[in-house]
């Protein structure tokens, strides 16, 4: 039976390899996270633009109703703030 005694250099190499593996795993995870964040950002931007366009169409189709709703909300908020 052969027993191997690791030298200081062997330990340093093992630690270096383990550190490199952790670094590589961290970079890979950061890359995935960055891609997910970019995808989420694009998705939010698309939904925001679609919502703004829908709001614009609704206001243009019903301008007086929109003014009435905005006025009513303003009065309601004013009343609540003055309490």
C-alpha angles and dihedrals in degrees: 000000000000120000119199119209111204116226126218090261091053090052092049091051092048091049091047091051092048090049091050091051091051091048092050092048090049093050091049091050091047090051092051091046091050091050091049091049092049090050092049091048092052091047092050092048092051092049092047093051091047091050092049091050092049091049091048091051092048093050092047092049094047108025099157094046089050091052090049093050092048091049092048093050090048091053092047093050090046092052092048093049093050093054 
